[in-house]
């Protein structure tokens, strides 16, 4: 789905001493906007025009008047921005910033899964490729999945993909039975229940807050379950002064900025060498790559017109239903 960027594009331009100033100058020159997900490095969040989760960023992408969109996130997010802005230049700082969840749902296999279940309405989590979106009836995010499923008539069978944990959570919240594609996110699947319980013992005053993509053994310990934005809002509103955060730890930058008097502890992964659980794909983007992407106007996101048009309808339906 992507154009090919020349291999040395990261090093073709000498980096300025003040990257923040240089990026802001290029934004003005190109009429560009930077959209950044909460899971990006803190310095990228600080330079972004808009920070949010998938739903918030989809809304910003749909309404921007910019000529150039730089999406500091992963490829499916940049694809969504391109689908919503077919005539604009959409850039991704690192072309290799993929997504394990999107990769867990190959289009050919999903097409077969769908064909075996005729008459089913397909609701796909936004964390999927443009090709999967093009096969879907409605897109959802973790922020609005329950709300969207609750709007579907009870007699309408549903396929939900690609995240099995989010799908399971939505089924529990809505009471709906759905056919679920068995995909998962490596970040949310790798939290260690044992280590989280130990953290809770060591920090009994801390609330455990978790994203619904987490595995059920982690969710059952959570005081609150919600989307990335919902976790951020909850951490501000709660009277608790400490939180164990079971989602990608990039969100802690915003939590700490908005509630500097509170303590935020990243939930540990099953990896013994890491005290948190960073997404390796999200972290491929850097401030240097963001600057070079604007400077060289590459890598550009492109896709076949038929995929783009087919994927647009379920995204628009999501925005209408949200």
Phi and psi restraints in degrees (value plus and minus 20) as a CYANA .aco file:
   2 UNK   PHI    -128.6   -88.6
   2 UNK   PSI     130.4   170.4
   3 UNK   PHI     -92.1   -52.1
   3 UNK   PSI     138.7   178.7
   4 UNK   PHI    -110.7   -70.7
   4 UNK   PSI     104.1   144.1
   5 UNK   PHI    -112.2   -72.2
   5 UNK   PSI     123.8   163.8
   6 UNK   PHI     -80.7   -40.7
   6 UNK   PSI     119.7   159.7
   7 UNK   PHI     -72.7   -32.7
   7 UNK   PSI     -62.0   -22.0
   8 UNK   PHI    -108.7   -68.7
   8 UNK   PSI       0.0    40.0
   9 UNK   PHI     -85.1   -45.1
   9 UNK   PSI     -41.3    -1.3
  10 UNK   PHI     -91.7   -51.7
  10 UNK   PSI     -42.9    -2.9
  11 UNK   PHI    -139.4   -99.4
  11 UNK   PSI     -11.8    28.2
  12 UNK   PHI     -94.0   -54.0
  12 UNK   PSI     -41.3    -1.3
  13 UNK   PHI    -138.3   -98.3
  13 UNK   PSI     114.0   154.0
  14 UNK   PHI     -88.3   -48.3
  14 UNK   PSI     112.1   152.1
  15 UNK   PHI     -96.6   -56.6
  15 UNK   PSI     116.5   156.5
  16 UNK   PHI     -93.5   -53.5
  16 UNK   PSI     141.4   181.4
  17 UNK   PHI     -88.4   -48.4
  17 UNK   PSI     -58.2   -18.2
  18 UNK   PHI    -130.1   -90.1
  18 UNK   PSI      73.9   113.9
  19 UNK   PHI     -86.9   -46.9
  19 UNK   PSI     -56.5   -16.5
  20 UNK   PHI     -80.3   -40.3
  20 UNK   PSI     -66.9   -26.9
  21 UNK   PHI     -85.4   -45.4
  21 UNK   PSI     -60.6   -20.6
  22 UNK   PHI     -86.3   -46.3
  22 UNK   PSI     -60.7   -20.7
  23 UNK   PHI     -85.0   -45.0
  23 UNK   PSI     -63.5   -23.5
  24 UNK   PHI     -83.6   -43.6
  24 UNK   PSI     -55.9   -15.9
  25 UNK   PHI     -86.2   -46.2
  25 UNK   PSI     -62.8   -22.8
  26 UNK   PHI     -85.5   -45.5
  26 UNK   PSI     -57.9   -17.9
  27 UNK   PHI     -78.4   -38.4
  27 UNK   PSI     -63.6   -23.6
  28 UNK   PHI     -85.9   -45.9
  28 UNK   PSI     -63.5   -23.5
  29 UNK   PHI     -83.7   -43.7
  29 UNK   PSI     -59.8   -19.8
  30 UNK   PHI    -117.9   -77.9
  30 UNK   PSI     -23.2    16.8
  31 UNK   PHI      32.2    72.2
  31 UNK   PSI      37.5    77.5
  32 UNK   PHI    -126.7   -86.7
  32 UNK   PSI     134.7   174.7
  33 UNK   PHI    -147.4  -107.4
  33 UNK   PSI     121.9   161.9
  34 UNK   PHI    -129.5   -89.5
  34 UNK   PSI      99.4   139.4
  35 UNK   PHI    -125.0   -85.0
  35 UNK   PSI     108.4   148.4
  36 UNK   PHI    -150.0  -110.0
  36 UNK   PSI     116.7   156.7
  37 UNK   PHI     -99.9   -59.9
  37 UNK   PSI     135.2   175.2
  38 UNK   PHI     -79.2   -39.2
  38 UNK   PSI     -39.2     0.8
  39 UNK   PHI    -109.3   -69.3
  39 UNK   PSI     -15.9    24.1
  40 UNK   PHI     -97.6   -57.6
  40 UNK   PSI     142.7   182.7
  41 UNK   PHI     -77.4   -37.4
  41 UNK   PSI     132.4   172.4
  42 UNK   PHI     -79.5   -39.5
  42 UNK   PSI     -57.4   -17.4
  43 UNK   PHI     -88.4   -48.4
  43 UNK   PSI     -50.6   -10.6
  44 UNK   PHI     -91.4   -51.4
  44 UNK   PSI     -60.4   -20.4
  45 UNK   PHI     -78.6   -38.6
  45 UNK   PSI     -57.9   -17.9
  46 UNK   PHI     -92.7   -52.7
  46 UNK   PSI     -44.7    -4.7
  47 UNK   PHI    -113.6   -73.6
  47 UNK   PSI     -33.1     6.9
  48 UNK   PHI     -90.1   -50.1
  48 UNK   PSI     130.7   170.7
  49 UNK   PHI     -99.2   -59.2
  49 UNK   PSI     -55.7   -15.7
  50 UNK   PHI    -157.6  -117.6
  50 UNK   PSI     116.1   156.1
  51 UNK   PHI    -140.7  -100.7
  51 UNK   PSI     120.9   160.9
  52 UNK   PHI    -196.9  -156.9
  52 UNK   PSI    -195.9  -155.9
  53 UNK   PHI    -111.6   -71.6
  53 UNK   PSI    -193.5  -153.5
  54 UNK   PHI     -80.9   -40.9
  54 UNK   PSI     -59.9   -19.9
  55 UNK   PHI     -87.7   -47.7
  55 UNK   PSI     -67.6   -27.6
  56 UNK   PHI     -80.7   -40.7
  56 UNK   PSI     -62.4   -22.4
  57 UNK   PHI     -91.6   -51.6
  57 UNK   PSI     -52.5   -12.5
  58 UNK   PHI     -83.7   -43.7
  58 UNK   PSI     -60.9   -20.9
  59 UNK   PHI     -84.1   -44.1
  59 UNK   PSI     -63.1   -23.1
  60 UNK   PHI     -83.5   -43.5
  60 UNK   PSI     -61.9   -21.9
  61 UNK   PHI     -83.9   -43.9
  61 UNK   PSI     -56.0   -16.0
  62 UNK   PHI     -90.1   -50.1
  62 UNK   PSI     -45.9    -5.9
  63 UNK   PHI    -131.1   -91.1
  63 UNK   PSI     -19.1    20.9
  64 UNK   PHI     -92.2   -52.2
  64 UNK   PSI     125.1   165.1
  65 UNK   PHI    -119.6   -79.6
  65 UNK   PSI     -14.9    25.1
  66 UNK   PHI     -89.2   -49.2
  66 UNK   PSI     133.7   173.7
  67 UNK   PHI    -107.0   -67.0
  67 UNK   PSI     -45.6    -5.6
  68 UNK   PHI    -147.8  -107.8
  68 UNK   PSI     111.9   151.9
  69 UNK   PHI    -135.2   -95.2
  69 UNK   PSI     101.4   141.4
  70 UNK   PHI    -123.1   -83.1
  70 UNK   PSI      98.3   138.3
  71 UNK   PHI    -123.2   -83.2
  71 UNK   PSI      86.5   126.5
  72 UNK   PHI    -107.3   -67.3
  72 UNK   PSI      69.3   109.3
  73 UNK   PHI    -187.9  -147.9
  73 UNK   PSI    -157.1  -117.1
  74 UNK   PHI    -142.1  -102.1
  74 UNK   PSI     154.4   194.4
  75 UNK   PHI     -81.1   -41.1
  75 UNK   PSI     -58.0   -18.0
  76 UNK   PHI     -86.1   -46.1
  76 UNK   PSI     -49.6    -9.6
  77 UNK   PHI     -89.2   -49.2
  77 UNK   PSI     -63.6   -23.6
  78 UNK   PHI     -85.6   -45.6
  78 UNK   PSI     -57.3   -17.3
  79 UNK   PHI     -80.5   -40.5
  79 UNK   PSI     -64.0   -24.0
  80 UNK   PHI     -80.3   -40.3
  80 UNK   PSI     -62.1   -22.1
  81 UNK   PHI     -81.9   -41.9
  81 UNK   PSI     -59.9   -19.9
  82 UNK   PHI     -87.7   -47.7
  82 UNK   PSI     -61.1   -21.1
  83 UNK   PHI     -78.8   -38.8
  83 UNK   PSI     -59.9   -19.9
  84 UNK   PHI    -100.0   -60.0
  84 UNK   PSI     -35.7     4.3
  85 UNK   PHI    -156.4  -116.4
  85 UNK   PSI      47.6    87.6
  86 UNK   PHI     -81.8   -41.8
  86 UNK   PSI     -45.0    -5.0
  87 UNK   PHI    -117.7   -77.7
  87 UNK   PSI     -15.5    24.5
  88 UNK   PHI    -125.9   -85.9
  88 UNK   PSI     137.4   177.4
  89 UNK   PHI    -102.3   -62.3
  89 UNK   PSI      98.8   138.8
  90 UNK   PHI    -134.2   -94.2
  90 UNK   PSI     104.6   144.6
  91 UNK   PHI    -136.2   -96.2
  91 UNK   PSI     127.9   167.9
  92 UNK   PHI    -143.1  -103.1
  92 UNK   PSI     100.8   140.8
  93 UNK   PHI     -74.7   -34.7
  93 UNK   PSI     -57.9   -17.9
  94 UNK   PHI    -149.2  -109.2
  94 UNK   PSI      97.7   137.7
  95 UNK   PHI     -82.9   -42.9
  95 UNK   PSI     -41.0    -1.0
  96 UNK   PHI    -108.5   -68.5
  96 UNK   PSI     -16.0    24.0
  97 UNK   PHI     -96.4   -56.4
  97 UNK   PSI      65.6   105.6
  98 UNK   PHI    -114.3   -74.3
  98 UNK   PSI    -173.7  -133.7
  99 UNK   PHI    -174.9  -134.9
  99 UNK   PSI     103.8   143.8
 100 UNK   PHI     -83.6   -43.6
 100 UNK   PSI     -55.1   -15.1
 101 UNK   PHI     -88.0   -48.0
 101 UNK   PSI     -66.3   -26.3
 102 UNK   PHI     -80.8   -40.8
 102 UNK   PSI     -60.1   -20.1
 103 UNK   PHI     -86.8   -46.8
 103 UNK   PSI     -43.0    -3.0
 104 UNK   PHI     -98.8   -58.8
 104 UNK   PSI     -17.7    22.3
 105 UNK   PHI    -150.1  -110.1
 105 UNK   PSI      58.0    98.0
 106 UNK   PHI     -84.8   -44.8
 106 UNK   PSI     117.0   157.0
 107 UNK   PHI     -75.5   -35.5
 107 UNK   PSI     -62.1   -22.1
 108 UNK   PHI     -84.1   -44.1
 108 UNK   PSI     -62.1   -22.1
 109 UNK   PHI     -89.1   -49.1
 109 UNK   PSI     -58.7   -18.7
 110 UNK   PHI     -87.7   -47.7
 110 UNK   PSI     -57.4   -17.4
 111 UNK   PHI     -80.6   -40.6
 111 UNK   PSI     -60.4   -20.4
 112 UNK   PHI     -86.8   -46.8
 112 UNK   PSI     -62.0   -22.0
 113 UNK   PHI     -78.4   -38.4
 113 UNK   PSI     -63.3   -23.3
 114 UNK   PHI     -87.9   -47.9
 114 UNK   PSI     -62.0   -22.0
 115 UNK   PHI     -83.6   -43.6
 115 UNK   PSI     -50.0   -10.0
 116 UNK   PHI     -95.6   -55.6
 116 UNK   PSI     -27.4    12.6
 117 UNK   PHI    -150.3  -110.3
 117 UNK   PSI      45.9    85.9
 118 UNK   PHI     -83.2   -43.2
 118 UNK   PSI     127.2   167.2
 119 UNK   PHI      65.7   105.7
 119 UNK   PSI     -22.8    17.2
 120 UNK   PHI    -105.8   -65.8
 120 UNK   PSI     120.1   160.1
 121 UNK   PHI    -102.4   -62.4
 121 UNK   PSI     111.9   151.9
 122 UNK   PHI    -120.3   -80.3
 122 UNK   PSI      96.1   136.1
 123 UNK   PHI    -130.3   -90.3
 123 UNK   PSI      98.2   138.2
 124 UNK   PHI    -134.6   -94.6
 124 UNK   PSI     112.9   152.9
 125 UNK   PHI     -81.4   -41.4
 125 UNK   PSI     121.0   161.0
 126 UNK   PHI     -80.4   -40.4
 126 UNK   PSI     -39.5     0.5
 127 UNK   PHI     -97.2   -57.2
 127 UNK   PSI      42.1    82.1
 128 UNK   PHI    -168.6  -128.6
 128 UNK   PSI     146.1   186.1
 129 UNK   PHI     -93.0   -53.0
 129 UNK   PSI     145.3   185.3
 130 UNK   PHI     -80.2   -40.2
 130 UNK   PSI     -54.0   -14.0
 131 UNK   PHI     -84.4   -44.4
 131 UNK   PSI     -58.2   -18.2
 132 UNK   PHI     -90.9   -50.9
 132 UNK   PSI     -60.4   -20.4
 133 UNK   PHI     -78.5   -38.5
 133 UNK   PSI     -57.9   -17.9
 134 UNK   PHI     -86.4   -46.4
 134 UNK   PSI     -42.4    -2.4
 135 UNK   PHI    -110.9   -70.9
 135 UNK   PSI     -20.7    19.3
 136 UNK   PHI    -120.1   -80.1
 136 UNK   PSI     140.8   180.8
 137 UNK   PHI    -115.7   -75.7
 137 UNK   PSI     -57.3   -17.3
 138 UNK   PHI    -162.5  -122.5
 138 UNK   PSI     119.8   159.8
 139 UNK   PHI    -117.7   -77.7
 139 UNK   PSI     130.2   170.2
 140 UNK   PHI    -157.7  -117.7
 140 UNK   PSI     148.6   188.6
 141 UNK   PHI    -144.7  -104.7
 141 UNK   PSI     154.6   194.6
 142 UNK   PHI     -86.3   -46.3
 142 UNK   PSI     -41.9    -1.9
 143 UNK   PHI     -92.2   -52.2
 143 UNK   PSI     -54.9   -14.9
 144 UNK   PHI    -141.7  -101.7
 144 UNK   PSI     -15.3    24.7
 145 UNK   PHI     -78.1   -38.1
 145 UNK   PSI     -66.9   -26.9
 146 UNK   PHI     -83.7   -43.7
 146 UNK   PSI     -63.6   -23.6
 147 UNK   PHI     -80.9   -40.9
 147 UNK   PSI     -61.8   -21.8
 148 UNK   PHI     -89.4   -49.4
 148 UNK   PSI     -65.8   -25.8
 149 UNK   PHI     -81.9   -41.9
 149 UNK   PSI     -56.7   -16.7
 150 UNK   PHI     -85.3   -45.3
 150 UNK   PSI     -37.0     3.0
 151 UNK   PHI    -109.3   -69.3
 151 UNK   PSI     -27.2    12.8
 152 UNK   PHI    -106.0   -66.0
 152 UNK   PSI     112.7   152.7
 153 UNK   PHI     -73.6   -33.6
 153 UNK   PSI     124.2   164.2
 154 UNK   PHI     -80.4   -40.4
 154 UNK   PSI     -49.3    -9.3
 155 UNK   PHI    -107.6   -67.6
 155 UNK   PSI     -16.7    23.3
 156 UNK   PHI    -114.2   -74.2
 156 UNK   PSI      92.6   132.6
 157 UNK   PHI     -87.7   -47.7
 157 UNK   PSI     126.9   166.9
 158 UNK   PHI    -146.9  -106.9
 158 UNK   PSI     116.9   156.9
 159 UNK   PHI    -120.9   -80.9
 159 UNK   PSI     112.5   152.5
 160 UNK   PHI    -144.3  -104.3
 160 UNK   PSI     109.6   149.6
 161 UNK   PHI    -172.9  -132.9
 161 UNK   PSI     152.4   192.4
 162 UNK   PHI    -117.4   -77.4
 162 UNK   PSI     -22.1    17.9
 163 UNK   PHI    -111.2   -71.2
 163 UNK   PSI      96.3   136.3
 164 UNK   PHI     -89.2   -49.2
 164 UNK   PSI     -53.4   -13.4
 165 UNK   PHI     -91.3   -51.3
 165 UNK   PSI     -63.6   -23.6
 166 UNK   PHI     -82.8   -42.8
 166 UNK   PSI     -62.0   -22.0
 167 UNK   PHI     -80.3   -40.3
 167 UNK   PSI     -63.6   -23.6
 168 UNK   PHI     -82.2   -42.2
 168 UNK   PSI     -62.9   -22.9
 169 UNK   PHI     -83.3   -43.3
 169 UNK   PSI     -63.2   -23.2
 170 UNK   PHI     -83.1   -43.1
 170 UNK   PSI     -60.0   -20.0
 171 UNK   PHI     -80.7   -40.7
 171 UNK   PSI     -61.8   -21.8
 172 UNK   PHI     -85.2   -45.2
 172 UNK   PSI     -58.6   -18.6
 173 UNK   PHI     -97.0   -57.0
 173 UNK   PSI     -48.7    -8.7
 174 UNK   PHI    -124.2   -84.2
 174 UNK   PSI     -39.2     0.8
 175 UNK   PHI      55.6    95.6
 175 UNK   PSI      -9.1    30.9
 176 UNK   PHI    -111.8   -71.8
 176 UNK   PSI     120.4   160.4
 177 UNK   PHI    -109.5   -69.5
 177 UNK   PSI     109.0   149.0
 178 UNK   PHI    -152.9  -112.9
 178 UNK   PSI     132.1   172.1
 179 UNK   PHI    -104.1   -64.1
 179 UNK   PSI      97.7   137.7
 180 UNK   PHI    -131.0   -91.0
 180 UNK   PSI     108.7   148.7
 181 UNK   PHI     -91.1   -51.1
 181 UNK   PSI     117.2   157.2
 182 UNK   PHI    -112.6   -72.6
 182 UNK   PSI      40.5    80.5
 183 UNK   PHI    -121.1   -81.1
 183 UNK   PSI     146.7   186.7
 184 UNK   PHI    -177.8  -137.8
 184 UNK   PSI     139.7   179.7
 185 UNK   PHI    -117.5   -77.5
 185 UNK   PSI     109.5   149.5
 186 UNK   PHI     -83.1   -43.1
 186 UNK   PSI     -50.8   -10.8
 187 UNK   PHI     -89.1   -49.1
 187 UNK   PSI     -73.9   -33.9
 188 UNK   PHI     -95.5   -55.5
 188 UNK   PSI     -37.6     2.4
 189 UNK   PHI    -104.0   -64.0
 189 UNK   PSI     -37.6     2.4
 190 UNK   PHI    -122.8   -82.8
 190 UNK   PSI      -8.1    31.9
 191 UNK   PHI     -90.2   -50.2
 191 UNK   PSI     121.2   161.2
 192 UNK   PHI    -113.4   -73.4
 192 UNK   PSI      94.1   134.1
 193 UNK   PHI     -79.7   -39.7
 193 UNK   PSI     -63.5   -23.5
 194 UNK   PHI     -79.8   -39.8
 194 UNK   PSI     -65.5   -25.5
 195 UNK   PHI     -90.2   -50.2
 195 UNK   PSI     -54.5   -14.5
 196 UNK   PHI     -86.0   -46.0
 196 UNK   PSI     -62.5   -22.5
 197 UNK   PHI     -82.0   -42.0
 197 UNK   PSI     -60.5   -20.5
 198 UNK   PHI     -85.1   -45.1
 198 UNK   PSI     -60.0   -20.0
 199 UNK   PHI     -81.0   -41.0
 199 UNK   PSI     -60.2   -20.2
 200 UNK   PHI     -85.0   -45.0
 200 UNK   PSI     -58.9   -18.9
 201 UNK   PHI     -83.0   -43.0
 201 UNK   PSI     -61.1   -21.1
 202 UNK   PHI     -95.1   -55.1
 202 UNK   PSI     -43.4    -3.4
 203 UNK   PHI    -150.7  -110.7
 203 UNK   PSI      48.6    88.6
 204 UNK   PHI     -82.4   -42.4
 204 UNK   PSI     -40.3    -0.3
 205 UNK   PHI    -101.0   -61.0
 205 UNK   PSI     -32.2     7.8
 206 UNK   PHI    -101.6   -61.6
 206 UNK   PSI     119.2   159.2
 207 UNK   PHI    -108.4   -68.4
 207 UNK   PSI     124.1   164.1
 208 UNK   PHI    -115.2   -75.2
 208 UNK   PSI     101.3   141.3
 209 UNK   PHI    -139.4   -99.4
 209 UNK   PSI     116.1   156.1
 210 UNK   PHI    -160.3  -120.3
 210 UNK   PSI     129.3   169.3
 211 UNK   PHI    -102.8   -62.8
 211 UNK   PSI     123.0   163.0
 212 UNK   PHI     -87.1   -47.1
 212 UNK   PSI     -26.7    13.3
 213 UNK   PHI     -96.1   -56.1
 213 UNK   PSI     -29.7    10.3
 214 UNK   PHI     -89.0   -49.0
 214 UNK   PSI     138.7   178.7
 215 UNK   PHI     -88.5   -48.5
 215 UNK   PSI     130.4   170.4
 216 UNK   PHI     -72.2   -32.2
 216 UNK   PSI     -59.0   -19.0
 217 UNK   PHI     -80.6   -40.6
 217 UNK   PSI     -49.7    -9.7
 218 UNK   PHI     -98.8   -58.8
 218 UNK   PSI     -63.7   -23.7
 219 UNK   PHI     -81.7   -41.7
 219 UNK   PSI     -52.0   -12.0
 220 UNK   PHI     -88.5   -48.5
 220 UNK   PSI     -36.0     4.0
 221 UNK   PHI    -113.0   -73.0
 221 UNK   PSI     -27.6    12.4
 222 UNK   PHI     -96.0   -56.0
 222 UNK   PSI     117.9   157.9
 223 UNK   PHI     -98.9   -58.9
 223 UNK   PSI     -45.9    -5.9
 224 UNK   PHI    -170.0  -130.0
 224 UNK   PSI     117.3   157.3
 225 UNK   PHI    -142.0  -102.0
 225 UNK   PSI     111.7   151.7
 226 UNK   PHI    -191.1  -151.1
 226 UNK   PSI     151.9   191.9
 227 UNK   PHI     -84.4   -44.4
 227 UNK   PSI     152.6   192.6
 228 UNK   PHI     -76.5   -36.5
 228 UNK   PSI     -67.5   -27.5
 229 UNK   PHI     -85.3   -45.3
 229 UNK   PSI     -59.5   -19.5
 230 UNK   PHI     -83.4   -43.4
 230 UNK   PSI     -58.2   -18.2
 231 UNK   PHI     -84.3   -44.3
 231 UNK   PSI     -60.6   -20.6
 232 UNK   PHI     -82.0   -42.0
 232 UNK   PSI     -67.3   -27.3
 233 UNK   PHI     -85.1   -45.1
 233 UNK   PSI     -60.0   -20.0
 234 UNK   PHI     -84.5   -44.5
 234 UNK   PSI     -61.1   -21.1
 235 UNK   PHI     -84.8   -44.8
 235 UNK   PSI     -47.4    -7.4
 236 UNK   PHI     -96.1   -56.1
 236 UNK   PSI     -62.5   -22.5
 237 UNK   PHI    -100.0   -60.0
 237 UNK   PSI     -48.3    -8.3
 238 UNK   PHI     -87.6   -47.6
 238 UNK   PSI     127.0   167.0
 239 UNK   PHI     -97.5   -57.5
 239 UNK   PSI     -31.0     9.0
 240 UNK   PHI     -84.0   -44.0
 240 UNK   PSI     128.7   168.7
 241 UNK   PHI    -125.4   -85.4
 241 UNK   PSI     -21.2    18.8
 242 UNK   PHI    -167.3  -127.3
 242 UNK   PSI     124.8   164.8
 243 UNK   PHI    -160.9  -120.9
 243 UNK   PSI     117.8   157.8
 244 UNK   PHI    -118.0   -78.0
 244 UNK   PSI      97.2   137.2
 245 UNK   PHI    -123.8   -83.8
 245 UNK   PSI      89.8   129.8
 246 UNK   PHI    -119.1   -79.1
 246 UNK   PSI      50.7    90.7
 247 UNK   PHI    -178.5  -138.5
 247 UNK   PSI    -199.5  -159.5
 248 UNK   PHI     -77.1   -37.1
 248 UNK   PSI     110.2   150.2
 249 UNK   PHI     -90.9   -50.9
 249 UNK   PSI     -23.6    16.4
 250 UNK   PHI     -77.9   -37.9
 250 UNK   PSI     -50.0   -10.0
 251 UNK   PHI     -85.3   -45.3
 251 UNK   PSI     -42.9    -2.9
 252 UNK   PHI     -83.4   -43.4
 252 UNK   PSI     -47.5    -7.5
 253 UNK   PHI     -78.8   -38.8
 253 UNK   PSI     -65.6   -25.6
 254 UNK   PHI     -92.2   -52.2
 254 UNK   PSI     -57.9   -17.9
 255 UNK   PHI     -79.8   -39.8
 255 UNK   PSI     -63.9   -23.9
 256 UNK   PHI     -89.2   -49.2
 256 UNK   PSI     -56.1   -16.1
 257 UNK   PHI     -86.4   -46.4
 257 UNK   PSI     -58.3   -18.3
 258 UNK   PHI    -107.1   -67.1
 258 UNK   PSI     -39.2     0.8
 259 UNK   PHI    -160.3  -120.3
 259 UNK   PSI      49.5    89.5
 260 UNK   PHI     -84.9   -44.9
 260 UNK   PSI     -37.5     2.5
 261 UNK   PHI    -104.8   -64.8
 261 UNK   PSI     -26.0    14.0
 262 UNK   PHI    -121.7   -81.7
 262 UNK   PSI     144.7   184.7
 263 UNK   PHI    -134.2   -94.2
 263 UNK   PSI     111.7   151.7
 264 UNK   PHI    -143.5  -103.5
 264 UNK   PSI     104.3   144.3
 265 UNK   PHI    -134.5   -94.5
 265 UNK   PSI      98.6   138.6
 266 UNK   PHI     -87.2   -47.2
 266 UNK   PSI     111.8   151.8
 267 UNK   PHI     -85.5   -45.5
 267 UNK   PSI     116.6   156.6
 268 UNK   PHI    -100.8   -60.8
 268 UNK   PSI     135.6   175.6
 269 UNK   PHI    -114.2   -74.2
 269 UNK   PSI     157.7   197.7
 270 UNK   PHI     -93.8   -53.8
 270 UNK   PSI     -31.0     9.0
 271 UNK   PHI     -94.6   -54.6
 271 UNK   PSI     100.1   140.1
 272 UNK   PHI     -87.8   -47.8
 272 UNK   PSI     -36.4     3.6
 273 UNK   PHI    -114.8   -74.8
 273 UNK   PSI     -17.3    22.7
 274 UNK   PHI    -153.5  -113.5
 274 UNK   PSI     112.3   152.3
 275 UNK   PHI    -107.4   -67.4
 275 UNK   PSI     -23.9    16.1
 276 UNK   PHI    -157.2  -117.2
 276 UNK   PSI    -176.3  -136.3
 277 UNK   PHI    -169.7  -129.7
 277 UNK   PSI      48.7    88.7
 278 UNK   PHI     -94.3   -54.3
 278 UNK   PSI     126.3   166.3
 279 UNK   PHI    -100.0   -60.0
 279 UNK   PSI      98.4   138.4
 280 UNK   PHI     -86.6   -46.6
 280 UNK   PSI     -44.7    -4.7
 281 UNK   PHI     -96.7   -56.7
 281 UNK   PSI     -67.7   -27.7
 282 UNK   PHI     -77.3   -37.3
 282 UNK   PSI     -58.8   -18.8
 283 UNK   PHI    -100.0   -60.0
 283 UNK   PSI     -19.0    21.0
 284 UNK   PHI     -89.5   -49.5
 284 UNK   PSI     -49.0    -9.0
 285 UNK   PHI     -93.0   -53.0
 285 UNK   PSI     117.3   157.3
 286 UNK   PHI    -154.1  -114.1
 286 UNK   PSI     146.4   186.4
 287 UNK   PHI     -81.8   -41.8
 287 UNK   PSI     -58.0   -18.0
 288 UNK   PHI     -83.3   -43.3
 288 UNK   PSI     -64.5   -24.5
 289 UNK   PHI     -87.1   -47.1
 289 UNK   PSI     -55.1   -15.1
 290 UNK   PHI     -82.9   -42.9
 290 UNK   PSI     -64.0   -24.0
 291 UNK   PHI     -81.4   -41.4
 291 UNK   PSI     -68.3   -28.3
 292 UNK   PHI     -85.6   -45.6
 292 UNK   PSI     -53.3   -13.3
 293 UNK   PHI     -82.6   -42.6
 293 UNK   PSI     -64.3   -24.3
 294 UNK   PHI     -87.1   -47.1
 294 UNK   PSI     -64.4   -24.4
 295 UNK   PHI     -81.4   -41.4
 295 UNK   PSI     -65.2   -25.2
 296 UNK   PHI    -117.1   -77.1
 296 UNK   PSI     -26.6    13.4
 297 UNK   PHI      32.4    72.4
 297 UNK   PSI      28.9    68.9
 298 UNK   PHI    -179.5  -139.5
 298 UNK   PSI     133.9   173.9
 299 UNK   PHI     -96.6   -56.6
 299 UNK   PSI     116.7   156.7
 300 UNK   PHI    -114.3   -74.3
 300 UNK   PSI     122.4   162.4
 301 UNK   PHI    -109.9   -69.9
 301 UNK   PSI     107.0   147.0
 302 UNK   PHI    -156.5  -116.5
 302 UNK   PSI     143.0   183.0
 303 UNK   PHI    -180.7  -140.7
 303 UNK   PSI     140.0   180.0
 304 UNK   PHI     -78.9   -38.9
 304 UNK   PSI     124.5   164.5
 305 UNK   PHI     -81.4   -41.4
 305 UNK   PSI     -57.7   -17.7
 306 UNK   PHI     -86.0   -46.0
 306 UNK   PSI     -58.7   -18.7
 307 UNK   PHI     -86.0   -46.0
 307 UNK   PSI     -63.7   -23.7
 308 UNK   PHI     -79.7   -39.7
 308 UNK   PSI     -66.5   -26.5
 309 UNK   PHI     -88.8   -48.8
 309 UNK   PSI     -60.8   -20.8
 310 UNK   PHI     -87.6   -47.6
 310 UNK   PSI     -54.7   -14.7
 311 UNK   PHI     -96.2   -56.2
 311 UNK   PSI     -42.7    -2.7
 312 UNK   PHI     -86.1   -46.1
 312 UNK   PSI     -61.5   -21.5
 313 UNK   PHI     -80.1   -40.1
 313 UNK   PSI     -69.3   -29.3
 314 UNK   PHI     -87.2   -47.2
 314 UNK   PSI     -47.9    -7.9
 315 UNK   PHI     -89.7   -49.7
 315 UNK   PSI     -64.3   -24.3
 316 UNK   PHI     -82.0   -42.0
 316 UNK   PSI     -57.8   -17.8
 317 UNK   PHI     -84.8   -44.8
 317 UNK   PSI     -59.4   -19.4
 318 UNK   PHI     -79.5   -39.5
 318 UNK   PSI     -66.9   -26.9
 319 UNK   PHI     -83.0   -43.0
 319 UNK   PSI     -56.4   -16.4
 320 UNK   PHI     -88.6   -48.6
 320 UNK   PSI     -59.6   -19.6
 321 UNK   PHI     -99.6   -59.6
 321 UNK   PSI     -31.8     8.2
